[in-house]
Amino acid sequence: MKKITMNPNFLKNKTGIIAAAALLSVSNISAQTFSDFNYRGNDKIYNDNPLKPDEFYSPILQGCYPDPSITKKGDDYYLVNSSFSMFPGVPIFTSKDLVNWKQVGHILDRPSQLKVEKGGVSQGIYAPDIKYNKYNDTFYMITTQIAGGVGNMVVKTKDPSKGWSEVQKLNFDGIDPAIFFDDDGKAYIVHNDAPPKGTEQYQGHRVIKMWDYDLEKDQVVAGSDRIIVNGGVDLSQKPIWIEGPHLYKYKGKYYLMCAEGGTGGNHSEVIFMADSPKGPFVPAKNNPILTQRYFPRDRKEKVDWAGHADLVEGPNGQWYGVFLAIRPNVNNRVNKGRETFILPVDWSGTYPVFQNGLVPMKPKLKMPQGVQNQTGQTGFFPNGNFTYNDKLTDKNLDFRWIAMRGPRENFITATKNGVKVNPMETNIKALAPISSLFHRLQHEDFETSVTLDFKPKSEKELAGITLYQSETFNYVFGVTKKDKDFYIVLERTEKGSSKLIASEKISLGKTIKFQAVGEKDNISFNYSLDGKNFKNLGGPVSGDILSTDVAGGFTGSLIGLYSTSSNDIVPN
């Protein structure tokens, strides 16, 4: 897996330097060193569906990688996802075959681009769209930043792996903007917006707008906006949440593809066609072209909520669509969040249709001709039931390690013994940057562990692991101090209200090993003082609060290596 180096633009950021220096200078706070992180998935769906040599798994990105958008330059494909208040923002992956993907970094990797310091976990970056403009050899990423007063914005680059520009704010309201470059060199933006004032007919009534885009000024042309879709496919049926639009040109016609039905059980993808980029757009008679909403709730190997798609022409001229969907667990919980799936697209008729996108989806797909499955090898992102081990001793963190609301560089130091975390004076419930490194939860059945070198000096200090759905829904499993004694504690936070599940006094040596084991909809938190023998604390607990359908919002669960100097968990 490729690594992240510290961005020189971040080093120039005075606020970041001062914050990091302040943390490092706090001598009366214990630093924690995390090492030997292990993560292993063991989902039944993969054990029951082993791959043949000519097959690969969908989703192609497991865990919280929602709202995919895709583009290509030559033989290279690039894919991005929503990142909300995660920092850095907008993970970007590259592939030459749509099967094997490598992460090349994050698009928004410095505080000047990403203003999420005070945002809830589901604020921040929504539905990024990435497109390559062959006329000026430039990549564009356009998105909505629901934080810091930014709103709709665009950044660009000549090379997606070598950094992106500063943010250019765009002068329009609404969400989910996407950019389109026509054959004549002109550019347009489409996006979701509210209907004109006084014309809203029902809750969830939205419109799709279009603007001319000035490539020299990187701004929409004032007064050029027009509504190209009102409500959705059929306004008389009161369709809700027409959003996530993308515009394409194919065989001389213009196609507008949108999500419809809301990003839940009624989610779908619909398609329109026009002779001009500005419409009028006529919906296909066979809409939707992708959905999983028509099938029994208790179906086997269930995939649901499919929609919010983007299309690209793949190798050998075969079209493909990437989209979000979920795979709920046995109790219909959505702990992994929205994941990135892929399907081939049949465009032999007038309108494109996702192949097998209107039947219950299967976990495996046929490999594109001439492609070899290399997932999990030589830097390619893993897939299926994989194991990920990280000693956390490398100078530069793997790309998959993220923070919340602020740069990792503000609270971590690389050492030969592991990653040293300097605790912030915020805890897991704060709407502020927190000192925790996160890895996405990517399986229903999983086991994860990490070794911690730490001796708290006071009851205000705690370090350990967290299973984090949001600032108001999470588990914290860590070590702290009360009087002169050390305690292991397990706390559950639901709707912002915290409850101590269990605590236990321990004789703390040099290190302690924390482990979380997920099975179906339950989680066991275990610890080891000798690195070999584990003891459970609090018994199996429900994973319900880690589910999107319980906690709300748009993210999946994260596994955090967490520390704080503002601990509020009091052992019994």
Buried (B, 14 or more C-beta within 10 A) or exposed (E): BBEBEBBEBBEEBEEBBEBBEEBBEBEEBBBBBBBBBBBBBBBEBBEEBEBEEBBBBBBBBBBBBBBBBBBBBEEEBBBBBBBBBBBBBBBBBBBBBBBBBBBBBBBBBBBBBBBBBBBBBBBBBBBBBBBBBEEEEBBBBBBBBBBBEBBBBBBBBEEBEEBBBEBBEBEBEBBBBBBBBEEEEBBBBBBBBEBEEEEBEEEBBBBBBBBBBBBEEBBBBEEBBEBBBBBBBEBEEEBBBBBBBBBBEBEEEBBBBBBBBBBBBBBBBBBBBBEEBBBEBEBBEEBBBBBBBEBEEEEEEBBBBBBBBBBBBBBEEBBBBBBBBBBBBEEBBBBBBBBBBBBBBBBEEBBBBBBBBBEBBEBBBEBBEEBEBBBBEEEBBBBBBBEBEBBBBEEEBBBBBBBBBBBBBBBBBBBEBBBBBBBBBBBBBBBBBBBBBBBBBBBBBBBBBBBBBBBBEBBBBBBBBBBBBBBBBBBBBBBBBBEEEBBBBBBBBBEEEBEBBBBBEBEBEEBBBBBBBBBBBBBBBBBBBEEEEBEBBBEBBBBBBBBBBBBBBBBBBBBBBBBBBBBBBEBE
